[in-house]
Amino acid sequence: MAHVRKTTHSRKTAVRGKSSARRRAKRAAPKRWSQRVTKESDALDLKRGVFTLTSPKKIATSLKRSAEHSSRRKTGAYRSAMSMLTFYINRAGTTLPKSQRTRLERAKVELKRAFGRE
C-alpha cells in the first residue's frame, strides 16, 4: 500500500507543477501589457525617462510638450497627458516608492497649472 501512495503522490506533484507554472504565466502577462501600452500607445510620444525626472514641474512640462506635439493622440492634449500620468501611477501600484509617487502626484497639480485648469 505504501508504494501505491508514493506513486500517486509523485503524480500529483508533477501535475501541480504544471498548473502553478500556468498561473505564474497568467500573472506575468499584465506587466508586459502595461509596458507595451506605455511604449506603443497612440496617446503620446513620450520622452524617454519622463516619469523619473526629479522635478514635478519638469515632468509636467515634458508631458505637456509631448501631448501638444503628438500627432497620434485621439483626444485633447490635456486629457492625453493627464491620462498617461495617471496610467503610470496606477500601473506601478505598490511597487512605486513613496517619494516618487509624491513627485508624480505633484506633477498632476503642475500639469493642471500648465494647461490653465487650476
Secondary structure, DSSP 8 states (H G I E B T S, - for coil): -HHHHHHHHHHHHHHHHHHHHHHHHHHHHHHHHHHHHHHH-SS----TTGGG-S-HHHHHHHHHHHHHH-SS-SS-HHHHHHHHHHHHHHHHGGGS-HHHHHHHHHHHHHHHHHTT--
